[in-house]
Amino acid sequence: MGTKIEWASLGLPRRESWNPIGAVDIETGKRGWFCIKKNEACRECYAESMNRGRLGNGLRYAVPDLARVRLELYNIDQPRHWRIPRGIFTCSMTDLFGEFISDEMRDKVMDTVDAAHWHRFALLTKRAEQPTLDYLTARYAERPFPRHTWFGISIGNQAHADQSLWFMQKMRDLVGPDVVLWVSHGPAIGAVDWSGWEFIDWLATEGESGPRARPMHPAWPRADRNWCIENGIAWYFKQWGQWTPHLNGSKPPDTAHAPKKFLRLEPDGVSMRRVARKKDAGRKLDGEVWEQFPARP
């Protein structure tokens, strides 16, 4: 189905999200999706919010709810029937490399990804771990990693980056120089020093959305942008999220009387204003929209 996630076009005129792995609540029979939250960046997961609403099965993305889930494949061949090339965010409602998904089911998804070579597929995981590397190494031991597949990981803060660097270095060796290797700094819940990451092709940055969203300090996307410019890496600014800089960082009018609408962030006391809808915060950084994609044929 179509998606509102702007970067999902991957530089093509059309964009889609494709969720071939669904989840049925075996007690109620309701269909939806399932995942297991990996770290603190997952706290306000948009996919879980959708799944717990009318569109999903009502279950949490948590280990205790796994016992109530039966995973099933849906629309597994759908990208093969889309003849016009498009960017496809694969498994946007779950993590394809989650430990709760079998290799057999994962293979079915990847078979379609490999076959539909006229599209561009975005794979994005928080599982920057040895099992993910082992699976991909085994799958592509005797054939090249497909050039139309953009492999990425999601990082929320410096700790996540430090834990994941070794993995992405190994992935660069696996996929080679012609495959897009990318990182989503999102939701950005902390600053990241990207020193040592100069081998990636693309960085996308986004603030958090949702009723309990945490604000993104303006210094964080600025640092991402500047690092990308310095190293010739494509940068995409997806959104501020639920919080936007207030009057160019000026002091809130009265935080004592509007504590839920304004926040001051450490260490410099920059002021952030909460908005009702994330689109109200806009997608501009310092007055400019950043929608860069890595150059690929």
VEXZALUM-910429 format. One record per residue (C-alpha): residue in one letter; residue number from 1; x, y negated, z negated. Coordinates in steps of 0.1 Angstrom, whole numbers, plus 5000, padded with zeros to 4 digits. Layout:
N
<r:A	k:NUM	px:X	py:Y	pz:Z> $
...
***
This chain:
297
<r:M	k:1	px:5000	py:5000	pz:5000> $
<r:G	k:2	px:5011	py:4964	pz:5004> $
<r:T	k:3	px:5030	py:4948	pz:4976> $
<r:K	k:4	px:5034	py:4913	pz:4962> $
<r:I	k:5	px:5070	py:4920	pz:4953> $
<r:E	k:6	px:5087	py:4896	pz:4977> $
<r:W	k:7	px:5121	py:4912	pz:4979> $
<r:A	k:8	px:5105	py:4946	pz:4989> $
<r:S	k:9	px:5106	py:4935	pz:5025> $
<r:L	k:10	px:5144	py:4941	pz:5025> $
<r:G	k:11	px:5147	py:4916	pz:5052> $
<r:L	k:12	px:5120	py:4930	pz:5075> $
<r:P	k:13	px:5086	py:4913	pz:5084> $
<r:R	k:14	px:5065	py:4938	pz:5065> $
<r:R	k:15	px:5067	py:4952	pz:5030> $
<r:E	k:16	px:5050	py:4981	pz:5011> $
<r:S	k:17	px:5052	py:4999	pz:4979> $
<r:W	k:18	px:5049	py:5037	pz:4981> $
<r:N	k:19	px:5041	py:5058	pz:4951> $
<r:P	k:20	px:5041	py:5095	pz:4961> $
<r:I	k:21	px:5045	py:5108	pz:4925> $
<r:G	k:22	px:5012	py:5104	pz:4906> $
<r:A	k:23	px:5002	py:5116	pz:4872> $
<r:V	k:24	px:4969	py:5131	pz:4860> $
<r:D	k:25	px:4958	py:5130	pz:4824> $
<r:I	k:26	px:4950	py:5167	pz:4819> $
<r:E	k:27	px:4925	py:5157	pz:4791> $
<r:T	k:28	px:4904	py:5132	pz:4811> $
<r:G	k:29	px:4912	py:5140	pz:4847> $
<r:K	k:30	px:4921	py:5104	pz:4854> $
<r:R	k:31	px:4948	py:5097	pz:4880> $
<r:G	k:32	px:4976	py:5072	pz:4875> $
<r:W	k:33	px:5013	py:5072	pz:4871> $
<r:F	k:34	px:5038	py:5081	pz:4844> $
<r:C	k:35	px:5073	py:5071	pz:4833> $
<r:I	k:36	px:5093	py:5071	pz:4801> $
<r:K	k:37	px:5108	py:5038	pz:4790> $
<r:K	k:38	px:5145	py:5038	pz:4790> $
<r:N	k:39	px:5157	py:5008	pz:4770> $
<r:E	k:40	px:5146	py:4974	pz:4756> $
<r:A	k:41	px:5143	py:4959	pz:4791> $
<r:C	k:42	px:5113	py:4983	pz:4796> $
<r:R	k:43	px:5094	py:4968	pz:4767> $
<r:E	k:44	px:5069	py:4948	pz:4788> $
<r:C	k:45	px:5068	py:4972	pz:4817> $
<r:Y	k:46	px:5043	py:4959	pz:4844> $
<r:A	k:47	px:5038	py:4994	pz:4857> $
<r:E	k:48	px:5027	py:5007	pz:4822> $
<r:S	k:49	px:5003	py:4977	pz:4819> $
<r:M	k:50	px:4987	py:4986	pz:4852> $
<r:N	k:51	px:4986	py:5023	pz:4843> $
<r:R	k:52	px:4969	py:5016	pz:4810> $
<r:G	k:53	px:4943	py:4995	pz:4828> $
<r:R	k:54	px:4914	py:5004	pz:4851> $
<r:L	k:55	px:4938	py:5014	pz:4879> $
<r:G	k:56	px:4956	py:5041	pz:4860> $
<r:N	k:57	px:4952	py:5071	pz:4837> $
<r:G	k:58	px:4954	py:5051	pz:4805> $
<r:L	k:59	px:4985	py:5067	pz:4791> $
<r:R	k:60	px:5016	py:5051	pz:4777> $
<r:Y	k:61	px:5050	py:5054	pz:4793> $
<r:A	k:62	px:5063	py:5073	pz:4763> $
<r:V	k:63	px:5076	py:5107	pz:4754> $
<r:P	k:64	px:5046	py:5117	pz:4733> $
<r:D	k:65	px:5022	py:5112	pz:4763> $
<r:L	k:66	px:5043	py:5135	pz:4785> $
<r:A	k:67	px:5024	py:5165	pz:4771> $
<r:R	k:68	px:4992	py:5151	pz:4786> $
<r:V	k:69	px:5006	py:5146	pz:4821> $
<r:R	k:70	px:5005	py:5167	pz:4852> $
<r:L	k:71	px:5027	py:5152	pz:4879> $
<r:E	k:72	px:5014	py:5156	pz:4915> $
<r:L	k:73	px:5025	py:5144	pz:4949> $
<r:Y	k:74	px:5003	py:5120	pz:4969> $
<r:N	k:75	px:5007	py:5106	pz:5004> $
<r:I	k:76	px:5041	py:5122	pz:5006> $
<r:D	k:77	px:5042	py:5117	pz:5044> $
<r:Q	k:78	px:5027	py:5082	pz:5045> $
<r:P	k:79	px:5059	py:5064	pz:5056> $
<r:R	k:80	px:5062	py:5088	pz:5086> $
<r:H	k:81	px:5029	py:5075	pz:5099> $
<r:W	k:82	px:5039	py:5038	pz:5096> $
<r:R	k:83	px:5053	py:5033	pz:5130> $
<r:I	k:84	px:5062	py:4996	pz:5126> $
<r:P	k:85	px:5094	py:4992	pz:5106> $
<r:R	k:86	px:5090	py:4978	pz:5071> $
<r:G	k:87	px:5107	py:4975	pz:5037> $
<r:I	k:88	px:5094	py:5002	pz:5013> $
<r:F	k:89	px:5098	py:5000	pz:4975> $
<r:T	k:90	px:5098	py:5036	pz:4967> $
<r:C	k:91	px:5082	py:5049	pz:4934> $
<r:S	k:92	px:5076	py:5013	pz:4922> $
<r:M	k:93	px:5053	py:5027	pz:4894> $
<r:T	k:94	px:5078	py:5052	pz:4880> $
<r:D	k:95	px:5115	py:5061	pz:4881> $
<r:L	k:96	px:5123	py:5087	pz:4908> $
<r:F	k:97	px:5154	py:5098	pz:4889> $
<r:G	k:98	px:5136	py:5102	pz:4855> $
<r:E	k:99	px:5143	py:5133	pz:4836> $
<r:F	k:100	px:5106	py:5142	pz:4836> $
<r:I	k:101	px:5106	py:5146	pz:4874> $
<r:S	k:102	px:5118	py:5180	pz:4888> $
<r:D	k:103	px:5144	py:5182	pz:4915> $
<r:E	k:104	px:5119	py:5200	pz:4937> $
<r:M	k:105	px:5095	py:5171	pz:4936> $
<r:R	k:106	px:5123	py:5146	pz:4940> $
<r:D	k:107	px:5135	py:5165	pz:4971> $
<r:K	k:108	px:5101	py:5161	pz:4987> $
<r:V	k:109	px:5102	py:5124	pz:4983> $
<r:M	k:110	px:5138	py:5121	pz:4995> $
<r:D	k:111	px:5130	py:5143	pz:5025> $
<r:T	k:112	px:5105	py:5117	pz:5037> $
<r:V	k:113	px:5129	py:5089	pz:5029> $
<r:D	k:114	px:5156	py:5106	pz:5050> $
<r:A	k:115	px:5133	py:5113	pz:5079> $
<r:A	k:116	px:5117	py:5079	pz:5083> $
<r:H	k:117	px:5149	py:5062	pz:5094> $
<r:W	k:118	px:5132	py:5033	pz:5112> $
<r:H	k:119	px:5122	py:5018	pz:5078> $
<r:R	k:120	px:5143	py:5005	pz:5049> $
<r:F	k:121	px:5137	py:5022	pz:5016> $
<r:A	k:122	px:5145	py:5005	pz:4983> $
<r:L	k:123	px:5154	py:5030	pz:4955> $
<r:L	k:124	px:5156	py:5014	pz:4921> $
<r:T	k:125	px:5164	py:5033	pz:4889> $
<r:K	k:126	px:5173	py:5027	pz:4852> $
<r:R	k:127	px:5189	py:5061	pz:4851> $
<r:A	k:128	px:5225	py:5051	pz:4859> $
<r:E	k:129	px:5236	py:5084	pz:4845> $
<r:Q	k:130	px:5255	py:5116	pz:4853> $
<r:P	k:131	px:5224	py:5137	pz:4863> $
<r:T	k:132	px:5214	py:5111	pz:4889> $
<r:L	k:133	px:5249	py:5111	pz:4903> $
<r:D	k:134	px:5250	py:5149	pz:4903> $
<r:Y	k:135	px:5217	py:5151	pz:4921> $
<r:L	k:136	px:5227	py:5127	pz:4949> $
<r:T	k:137	px:5262	py:5142	pz:4952> $
<r:A	k:138	px:5247	py:5176	pz:4957> $
<r:R	k:139	px:5221	py:5164	pz:4982> $
<r:Y	k:140	px:5245	py:5145	pz:5004> $
<r:A	k:141	px:5275	py:5169	pz:5000> $
<r:E	k:142	px:5274	py:5178	pz:5037> $
<r:R	k:143	px:5257	py:5148	pz:5053> $
<r:P	k:144	px:5261	py:5111	pz:5050> $
<r:F	k:145	px:5239	py:5091	pz:5027> $
<r:P	k:146	px:5212	py:5075	pz:5049> $
<r:R	k:147	px:5221	py:5039	pz:5059> $
<r:H	k:148	px:5184	py:5028	pz:5058> $
<r:T	k:149	px:5182	py:5036	pz:5021> $
<r:W	k:150	px:5192	py:5007	pz:4997> $
<r:F	k:151	px:5202	py:5022	pz:4964> $
<r:G	k:152	px:5199	py:5000	pz:4933> $
<r:I	k:153	px:5199	py:5001	pz:4895> $
<r:S	k:154	px:5180	py:4978	pz:4871> $
<r:I	k:155	px:5200	py:4960	pz:4844> $
<r:G	k:156	px:5186	py:4937	pz:4817> $
<r:N	k:157	px:5216	py:4925	pz:4798> $
<r:Q	k:158	px:5254	py:4928	pz:4793> $
<r:A	k:159	px:5251	py:4961	pz:4774> $
<r:H	k:160	px:5232	py:4977	pz:4803> $
<r:A	k:161	px:5258	py:4964	pz:4828> $
<r:D	k:162	px:5287	py:4977	pz:4808> $
<r:Q	k:163	px:5270	py:5011	pz:4805> $
<r:S	k:164	px:5263	py:5013	pz:4842> $
<r:L	k:165	px:5295	py:5000	pz:4859> $
<r:W	k:166	px:5312	py:5034	pz:4861> $
<r:F	k:167	px:5281	py:5049	pz:4877> $
<r:M	k:168	px:5278	py:5022	pz:4905> $
<r:Q	k:169	px:5315	py:5026	pz:4912> $
<r:K	k:170	px:5309	py:5063	pz:4917> $
<r:M	k:171	px:5279	py:5055	pz:4939> $
<r:R	k:172	px:5300	py:5032	pz:4961> $
<r:D	k:173	px:5323	py:5061	pz:4967> $
<r:L	k:174	px:5294	py:5084	pz:4975> $
<r:V	k:175	px:5274	py:5062	pz:4998> $
<r:G	k:176	px:5303	py:5045	pz:5016> $
<r:P	k:177	px:5307	py:5009	pz:5028> $
<r:D	k:178	px:5277	py:5008	pz:5052> $
<r:V	k:179	px:5249	py:5015	pz:5027> $
<r:V	k:180	px:5234	py:4987	pz:5006> $
<r:L	k:181	px:5243	py:4991	pz:4970> $
<r:W	k:182	px:5224	py:4966	pz:4948> $
<r:V	k:183	px:5214	py:4955	pz:4913> $
<r:S	k:184	px:5182	py:4941	pz:4899> $
<r:H	k:185	px:5190	py:4918	pz:4870> $
<r:G	k:186	px:5155	py:4922	pz:4858> $
<r:P	k:187	px:5138	py:4916	pz:4837> $
<r:A	k:188	px:5167	py:4894	pz:4827> $
<r:I	k:189	px:5167	py:4896	pz:4789> $
<r:G	k:190	px:5203	py:4885	pz:4785> $
<r:A	k:191	px:5232	py:4870	pz:4804> $
<r:V	k:192	px:5256	py:4893	pz:4824> $
<r:D	k:193	px:5292	py:4888	pz:4833> $
<r:W	k:194	px:5295	py:4905	pz:4867> $
<r:S	k:195	px:5333	py:4906	pz:4868> $
<r:G	k:196	px:5342	py:4940	pz:4883> $
<r:W	k:197	px:5310	py:4943	pz:4903> $
<r:E	k:198	px:5323	py:4926	pz:4934> $
<r:F	k:199	px:5317	py:4959	pz:4954> $
<r:I	k:200	px:5279	py:4955	pz:4954> $
<r:D	k:201	px:5260	py:4941	pz:4984> $
<r:W	k:202	px:5230	py:4924	pz:4968> $
<r:L	k:203	px:5219	py:4910	pz:4935> $
<r:A	k:204	px:5182	py:4902	pz:4927> $
<r:T	k:205	px:5174	py:4882	pz:4895> $
<r:E	k:206	px:5140	py:4878	pz:4878> $
<r:G	k:207	px:5124	py:4867	pz:4846> $
<r:E	k:208	px:5099	py:4888	pz:4827> $
<r:S	k:209	px:5061	py:4885	pz:4831> $
<r:G	k:210	px:5033	py:4897	pz:4809> $
<r:P	k:211	px:5015	py:4886	pz:4777> $
<r:R	k:212	px:5046	py:4892	pz:4755> $
<r:A	k:213	px:5072	py:4882	pz:4781> $
<r:R	k:214	px:5106	py:4870	pz:4769> $
<r:P	k:215	px:5120	py:4838	pz:4784> $
<r:M	k:216	px:5150	py:4838	pz:4807> $
<r:H	k:217	px:5175	py:4812	pz:4799> $
<r:P	k:218	px:5182	py:4790	pz:4830> $
<r:A	k:219	px:5219	py:4796	pz:4826> $
<r:W	k:220	px:5215	py:4833	pz:4834> $
<r:P	k:221	px:5202	py:4830	pz:4870> $
<r:R	k:222	px:5225	py:4801	pz:4876> $
<r:A	k:223	px:5255	py:4822	pz:4866> $
<r:D	k:224	px:5242	py:4850	pz:4889> $
<r:R	k:225	px:5238	py:4826	pz:4918> $
<r:N	k:226	px:5272	py:4811	pz:4913> $
<r:W	k:227	px:5289	py:4845	pz:4911> $
<r:C	k:228	px:5273	py:4857	pz:4943> $
<r:I	k:229	px:5283	py:4825	pz:4961> $
<r:E	k:230	px:5319	py:4829	pz:4949> $
<r:N	k:231	px:5320	py:4865	pz:4960> $
<r:G	k:232	px:5300	py:4864	pz:4993> $
<r:I	k:233	px:5272	py:4885	pz:4979> $
<r:A	k:234	px:5236	py:4880	pz:4989> $
<r:W	k:235	px:5214	py:4868	pz:4961> $
<r:Y	k:236	px:5176	py:4868	pz:4956> $
<r:F	k:237	px:5158	py:4849	pz:4930> $
<r:K	k:238	px:5124	py:4866	pz:4925> $
<r:Q	k:239	px:5107	py:4846	pz:4898> $
<r:W	k:240	px:5110	py:4827	pz:4865> $
<r:G	k:241	px:5083	py:4850	pz:4851> $
<r:Q	k:242	px:5060	py:4838	pz:4823> $
<r:W	k:243	px:5084	py:4810	pz:4812> $
<r:T	k:244	px:5097	py:4781	pz:4831> $
<r:P	k:245	px:5122	py:4753	pz:4822> $
<r:H	k:246	px:5102	py:4724	pz:4807> $
<r:L	k:247	px:5108	py:4690	pz:4822> $
<r:N	k:248	px:5143	py:4699	pz:4833> $
<r:G	k:249	px:5152	py:4712	pz:4799> $
<r:S	k:250	px:5140	py:4683	pz:4778> $
<r:K	k:251	px:5126	py:4687	pz:4743> $
<r:P	k:252	px:5091	py:4700	pz:4740> $
<r:P	k:253	px:5066	py:4674	pz:4729> $
<r:D	k:254	px:5056	py:4692	pz:4697> $
<r:T	k:255	px:5066	py:4728	pz:4691> $
<r:A	k:256	px:5051	py:4728	pz:4657> $
<r:H	k:257	px:5016	py:4723	pz:4672> $
<r:A	k:258	px:5021	py:4744	pz:4703> $
<r:P	k:259	px:5045	py:4772	pz:4692> $
<r:K	k:260	px:5031	py:4797	pz:4718> $
<r:K	k:261	px:5035	py:4773	pz:4747> $
<r:F	k:262	px:5071	py:4761	pz:4741> $
<r:L	k:263	px:5103	py:4776	pz:4730> $
<r:R	k:264	px:5139	py:4764	pz:4725> $
<r:L	k:265	px:5165	py:4788	pz:4735> $
<r:E	k:266	px:5199	py:4793	pz:4719> $
<r:P	k:267	px:5227	py:4782	pz:4721> $
<r:D	k:268	px:5219	py:4748	pz:4736> $
<r:G	k:269	px:5183	py:4743	pz:4727> $
<r:V	k:270	px:5170	py:4743	pz:4763> $
<r:S	k:271	px:5132	py:4740	pz:4763> $
<r:M	k:272	px:5110	py:4766	pz:4780> $
<r:R	k:273	px:5073	py:4763	pz:4787> $
<r:R	k:274	px:5049	py:4792	pz:4790> $
<r:V	k:275	px:5026	py:4793	pz:4820> $
<r:A	k:276	px:4993	py:4811	pz:4824> $
<r:R	k:277	px:5003	py:4829	pz:4856> $
<r:K	k:278	px:5038	py:4837	pz:4867> $
<r:K	k:279	px:5032	py:4821	pz:4901> $
<r:D	k:280	px:5027	py:4788	pz:4883> $
<r:A	k:281	px:5064	py:4790	pz:4872> $
<r:G	k:282	px:5074	py:4792	pz:4908> $
<r:R	k:283	px:5105	py:4808	pz:4924> $
<r:K	k:284	px:5128	py:4778	pz:4927> $
<r:L	k:285	px:5161	py:4774	pz:4909> $
<r:D	k:286	px:5174	py:4738	pz:4908> $
<r:G	k:287	px:5148	py:4729	pz:4935> $
<r:E	k:288	px:5158	py:4757	pz:4959> $
<r:V	k:289	px:5143	py:4790	pz:4969> $
<r:W	k:290	px:5169	py:4818	pz:4972> $
<r:E	k:291	px:5158	py:4847	pz:4994> $
<r:Q	k:292	px:5191	py:4862	pz:5007> $
<r:F	k:293	px:5194	py:4897	pz:5020> $
<r:P	k:294	px:5226	py:4915	pz:5029> $
<r:A	k:295	px:5233	py:4915	pz:5066> $
<r:R	k:296	px:5225	py:4949	pz:5081> $
<r:P	k:297	px:5216	py:4960	pz:5116> $
***
